[in-house]
Amino acid sequence: MNDDGEVKRFVYEAWEVRVCLDSMVIEGQASGHADLWCDGEHKCRVALTGRFQDRESACDALERKAKAWVDDWKARDHSGETGFANLP
């Protein structure tokens, strides 16, 4: 495990996903995040907190949440005509 709590790294649909977990605390409460990278650029961070049986189940939940975010992103219109601007 890295100093930043990284416990898993994988590629999904050409997106690199880095899953990080904080230490488990009282009674199974866990928190963490997954950073999503595309073409070497950080695009998103999804966060998760809740009760989990163990670190593996918390990691699995974050992996599912990250994959769902990518799937949702792929389903959206990216023509540049959505009314949203890219922020620096």
N, C-alpha and C positions, 0 to 999 in steps of 0.2 A: 504494500500500500504506500502511496506517495504522501508527502506532507500535506497536500491539499485534500486528502481523503479519497483520492481516486481509487476505485475498486474494480472498474471494468472499462474497457474501451472496445468499441466495435464499429463496423461500417454497416449502414442500412440505407439502401437506395441511393448510394453515392454520398451519403452524409456520414461524417465521422461523429460518433457519439461518445462522450466521456462522462461516466457515471461516478459521482462523488457522494460519499455518505459521511455524515457526522457520527460521532460515537453514539452508541446506544445509550439511552438514559433510563430513568426509572420506569419499570413495568413495561418494557418493550417499546416505548415511544422512540421513534427514529425520525430523522429529517435528512434531506439531501437534495441534490440537484443533478441534472444532466445538461451538459453544454453541447450544443449542436453546431457543427461546423460544416460549411459547404464551400468547396473550392478554396480551402485554406482560410476562409473568413468566418469568424464567429457570428452566427446568425440569431441564436436564441438560447435561453436558459429556461428549462422547466424545473419547477420545484415540487417537492413532496414532503409531507409530514404526516405522521399518524402512528398507529400501533401496528407492529409487525411481529410475527413469531420469532424472526431472527434477521440477521443482516442480509442473508440471501433472498428472503422474501421481499425485503425493502428494495434491494437492488433489482429484482425482477419487476416490481411495480414501477420503478423509475424507467426501466427499459421499455416496458409496455407504453408508458406515458410518452416517452420520447418518440417511439415508433408511430404512435397515434398522431403526434404533432406533425411529423414528416408526411404522413398519409394525408392529413388535412391540408397541409401546405401545397402538396402536389395537386390537390383537387381544386385549389383556388385559381382565379384568373391572374396571370402575371404579365398582362399586356402593357402595363403602365398607365392604363386608363381607369384605374380603380378609385381615384380620388385621394389616394394616400401618397405622400411624398417620402422619398428616402431621406432620412436624417443623417447628418455627417457623423 
